[in-house]
Amino acid sequence: MSGTYADVDRGTDPDEAARWQERVDAWPAIRAYKALTYERCAGAEPVLDVGSGPGVDLVELGGDAVGVDRSMVMNRRAAARGCAVVAGDALALPFADATFEAVRADRTLQHLPEPVEAITECARVLRPGGMLIVADPDQGSLVVEVPGAPACLVDAIRRRRRDRQYRSGTYIRGMPTTLCGMGFDDVRIEARPLVLTDPADAFGIATWGDAAAAEGGLTAAEAAQWRSSLARLPPDQGFVYAVTFFVVSARKSPISSAATDTGGGA
Ligand SMILES: C[S@@+](CC[C@H](N)C(=O)[O-])C[C@H]1O[C@@H](n2cnc3c(N)ncnc32)[C@H](O)[C@@H]1O
């Protein structure tokens, strides 16, 4: 499902992509890292949610929170929840400079080839002294255990998840450095784990071998071995999929710096 979220509306089943997102958003581990992002923007008005998806977070944020997402399917779902959303791209946010007291981007920037450009855009629409909150898993932290599958096959699948399934699967670890370099204050990085023990929850993992074979990264025999290792593997029988979500937060300097001041309105 991961590549799907770079361009939901052109995917094979946009409505299913939105439903899957709603399902994942209800998992306790996902709620836990999201709660941290809400804490980091508590009291800020208005808040912008970049890549707001089906609007689950906008409902939680309440108040004057506004979402922006490039997917019309996602935006319709968010609007059906009563949320304020606009169509737009994270790389060219349709808002004036210094509009928001907090800007959050949750599992959005991992889908962009250049997340730092999106961060610069988020900083532009953030008021001096406002909070920036970015959350994403780091795919370099992924642990996978599939009973019966050879370690080299597991490693090949993990590498592909990290390097190919996302455009920027590990950028989040570098965000503190980026934000310090842009002159942000109070830069923090916090972590929350996601641990799954049912292969059916693990983002379509049974299909990843076939996808890797189609790209030439695995042989057909290896792909078949991966499929059969996961076929009919019941929940809680040794399967482990664990990844760390990072929440990076920082305050835009109250004094405009060259990196974040694009010269626009107050
Ligand atoms: C994995 S979903 C996460 C949705 C939401 N933040 C959540 O946690 O439920 C990623 C969202 O980012 C949106 N997205 C991806 N690339 C985008 C871009 N360049 N500009 C705006 N939205 C984008 C997708 O349409 C999708 O709704």
The ligand as an SDF file (V2000), in Angstrom:
LIG
                    3D

 27 29  0  0  0  0  0  0  0  0999 V2000
   -0.2460    7.7200    4.5370 C   0  0  0  0  0  0  0  0  0  0  0  0
   -1.4110    8.9760    4.2580 S   0  0  0  0  0  0  0  0  0  0  0  0
   -1.4770    9.7460    5.8800 C   0  0  0  0  0  0  0  0  0  0  0  0
   -2.7270   10.5520    6.0720 C   0  0  0  0  0  0  0  0  0  0  0  0
   -2.8650   11.2340    7.4360 C   0  0  0  0  0  0  0  0  0  0  0  0
   -1.7910   12.1450    7.7070 N   0  0  0  0  0  0  0  0  0  0  0  0
   -2.9630   10.1940    8.5250 C   0  0  0  0  0  0  0  0  0  0  0  0
   -2.0270   10.0300    9.3150 O   0  0  0  0  0  0  0  0  0  0  0  0
   -4.0070    9.5390    8.5760 O   0  0  0  0  0  0  0  0  0  0  0  0
   -0.4670   10.1710    3.3160 C   0  0  0  0  0  0  0  0  0  0  0  0
   -1.3080   11.3330    2.8350 C   0  0  0  0  0  0  0  0  0  0  0  0
   -0.4310   12.2960    2.2520 O   0  0  0  0  0  0  0  0  0  0  0  0
   -1.0380   12.7700    1.0510 C   0  0  0  0  0  0  0  0  0  0  0  0
    0.0380   13.2710    0.1750 N   0  0  0  0  0  0  0  0  0  0  0  0
    1.0280   12.5600   -0.4250 C   0  0  0  0  0  0  0  0  0  0  0  0
    1.8300   13.3700   -1.1290 N   0  0  0  0  0  0  0  0  0  0  0  0
    1.3460   14.6360   -0.9500 C   0  0  0  0  0  0  0  0  0  0  0  0
    1.7520   15.9350   -1.4320 C   0  0  0  0  0  0  0  0  0  0  0  0
    2.8280   16.0770   -2.2260 N   0  0  0  0  0  0  0  0  0  0  0  0
    1.0370   17.0000   -1.0580 N   0  0  0  0  0  0  0  0  0  0  0  0
   -0.0630   16.8630   -0.2520 C   0  0  0  0  0  0  0  0  0  0  0  0
   -0.5000   15.6790    0.2160 N   0  0  0  0  0  0  0  0  0  0  0  0
    0.2040   14.5650   -0.1210 C   0  0  0  0  0  0  0  0  0  0  0  0
   -1.7590   11.5680    0.4920 C   0  0  0  0  0  0  0  0  0  0  0  0
   -2.7640   11.9480   -0.4350 O   0  0  0  0  0  0  0  0  0  0  0  0
   -2.3160   10.9320    1.7590 C   0  0  0  0  0  0  0  0  0  0  0  0
   -3.5880   11.4310    2.1010 O   0  0  0  0  0  0  0  0  0  0  0  0
  1  2  1  0
  2  3  1  0
  2 10  1  0
  3  4  1  0
  4  5  1  0
  5  6  1  0
  5  7  1  0
  7  8  2  0
  7  9  1  0
 10 11  1  0
 11 12  1  0
 11 26  1  0
 12 13  1  0
 13 14  1  0
 13 24  1  0
 14 15  1  0
 14 23  1  0
 15 16  2  0
 16 17  1  0
 17 18  1  0
 17 23  2  0
 18 19  1  0
 18 20  2  0
 20 21  1  0
 21 22  2  0
 22 23  1  0
 24 25  1  0
 24 26  1  0
 26 27  1  0
M  CHG  2   2   1   9  -1
M  END
$$$$
